[in-house]
């Protein structure tokens, strides 16, 4: 007698469609794409047919279902926030925030150097316009890129760095009248070539520039520049009979108080442009007392392109070149650190090729900038802060801001507006600006392992060497001219000592590398 079947027989026989397990069904539903209606009906029919069978029957493989799917729509991947093209309603305000954050820093080097070499109002206007033009072009190249050659394609701002001001002032002091700007521009151009040559290999040199060294240099930048706004607050012209008059000091103090009040009580965008608002309100306050000169605004052309070598053909002095090449190494370190930090913020990490393309942009701008009146170009850390605070990571926002700077440079009348700001007003704002640079250096040093006695000695000696030119300006008077140019700049002297002592304490004759990493991403 036949044994009873252990389960109901299949109605379709051996050619029937095998059953679909619950696990496989759920996997099918989770498969991305859109299946045509015919194929969906086929799958549903299969489910009805196998409902009369037991799960012990033949199992269906995933390939069987996939073979039935012939038409699938693949949805494109979402655009990365860095490559997102925002609508104008969001793009323009975001770009304005970047312009507000960078504008004062962009015009500061031309203002300081122009005053130091004795340029008239028209010369100051041309110098400021050139600085804006080069900053705009460099920022556009950095954000949009030029193939695989240049541009890190991050929301990264490039402009003339304040780190080069002190060495350039030292070059101006040791150069004959009429040769000051040509000597500066010759050294800047060679520094640009140096950056282009060293940039691709700079990653190997980063271990010689840990936060211990860069922190010393950045601190010295702020400290060595502090006499400049102090002189501005007293009127700017040391030869004038009323230099240091109470009216100048009062105007500088008023500007400083306005900035502090905006920082304390304002919010959002207004707080971010506190420095610009202080300059504007301080200038308005100076008008009733006759301390605002509008002559440059009346004489400036509405639109004009900067003329090549308008301030003279470049001159190449070895001591000046050495000084600015040292500064260029510091600027390259700052740019690399900024790219790493911005890569983390934007969730698009910067690799070696990204940093090389970014440094190549710095080198191009530094090399070509002096032709039109520009200075050493590097990253602007304050704009990295803007990206971090606003979380607007689109590089096209910064590209638009760079385009705005370019337009400002093409219209010298807009640069003349800046040049008419009274010296005491600049002095009050400069105390905040240069003081904040020193604070950035102190913050970097706080992460540099100062619990190590060797590191404490390194920082102490390097800072001391950098402050000597401030404390005793004639200290190096008996040295050769080239040594006066290098050591007469607190930044160059401090950087040399810091790098040398870092080699002595942490590299020569040691096997371990217990120092902090050269660059930090946050």
C-alpha positions, 0 to 999 in steps of 0.5 A: 500500500502506497505511503501517504505523501508527506505534503500536498503535491504540486499542481504544476509538476516539476516545471512549476515555479518554485516558492519564494521564501519570506527572506528572499521576498524581503530582499526583492522588495529592498532591491533599488530600482523600478520594475515594469508593471509586466514583471511585477505581475509575473512575480505576483502570479508566482507568489499565488502559484506557490501558495499551494506548495510547501516551503520544502519544495524547490527553493528559488534562487536570487538569480531567477528573480533577477533574470525576470527584471529587464528594466531598471531605473537607476537614480543618480547619486546626490550632489555633494554639498561642496559641489552644490549650486545654490539658488540665488536667494541662498547663494548671495547672502552666503557670499556676502558673509565671506566678503565681510569676513575677508575684506578687511584682511585683504586690504590690510597688507596694501594699506600697511605697505603703502603707508610704509613706502610713502605712497600718495592717495592715488598710489594707495588706491592702485595698490588696494585695487591690485590686492582685491583683483589678485585675491579674486582671481586666486579665489576663483582659481582655487574653488573652480580649479584648472583641470588636475593642475591647480585648485583644491575645489573647496570653499577656500579663500586665497588673498594676500597674507598678513604674515608677509607684512613684517618681512616686507616692512623690513625690506622697505626699511633697508631699501633706498627710496624709490626702490622699496616696492621693486625690491619687495616685488622681486622677492615676492616673485621668487617666493612664488617660484619657490612655492611652485617648486616645493609644493609637490614635495611639501608633504615630506617637509611638514614634519619640520613644521609641527604646531610647535613651530607654526604656533610660534610664527603665527604668534609673532606675526600678531605681536610684531605687527602690533606697533603698526596699529599703535602708530595709526592710532596716534595719527600715522605720521610720526613727523607730524607736529600733532602726532599722538594728539588726544583727538587721534587717540579718542577716535581710535578708542571710539572705533575700538569700543564700537567694534566691541559693542557689536561683538557683545550685543550683535548676532549673526551676520551683523556680528560677523561684520563688526570690524567693517561696521567699526571702520564705517562708523569711525569714519563717519565720526571723523567727518565733523572733526575734519579728520576724513580726507575724500580727495582720493575718492574724487580723483580715483577713476571709476573703472581701470585695470591695474597696469603691469609694473606700475610701481617699477620693475622688480629688483632681486635682492638675495637677503630679501628673497631669503626672508620671503622664502622663509615666510612662504614656507610658513604660508604653505604650512598654514594653507595645508592646515587650512585645507585639511581642516576644511576637508574635515568640515566639508566631509571631503578629506584633502589628500596629497593631490588636493593639497598640491593643487591648492599650494600650486594656486598659492604659488601662481598667485604669488608669482603673478601678483607682483606684476600688478601690485599684489603680495604673497598669497595664502589661505584665509583662516577666517573664511574657514571659520565662516564655513564651519559656523554657517555649514554652507559648504558649496564652493560656488558660494566662495567663487561668487565672493571671489568674483565680487573681489575681482569686480572691486579690483576693476573699479578703483573708486571702490578701493578709494573708499577704503583708502580714505578711512582715517589712520586713527580709525584703522588703528582702533580696528587694527588692534583687534585684527592683529591681536586676533592673529596672536591669539590664533598662534597661542591657540595653536601652541596650546595644542603643541605639548607644552608640558614637555620641558624641551618644547617650553624651552623651544617656544621661549627662545624662539619668541625671545628671538622674534621679539628682539627687533621690537624691543631693540630695533638697533640690535642688529645694526652691526650685522651685514645688510643681508643679516639685518633683513633676515634677523630684523624681521621678528617673524623670520628670526623666530621661524629660523630659531623655532625650526632649528631648535625643533630639529635639535630637540626632536629629530637629530639623533633621535629615533622616536618622533614624539612630537605632535603631528605637523598638521591638524585637521581641526 
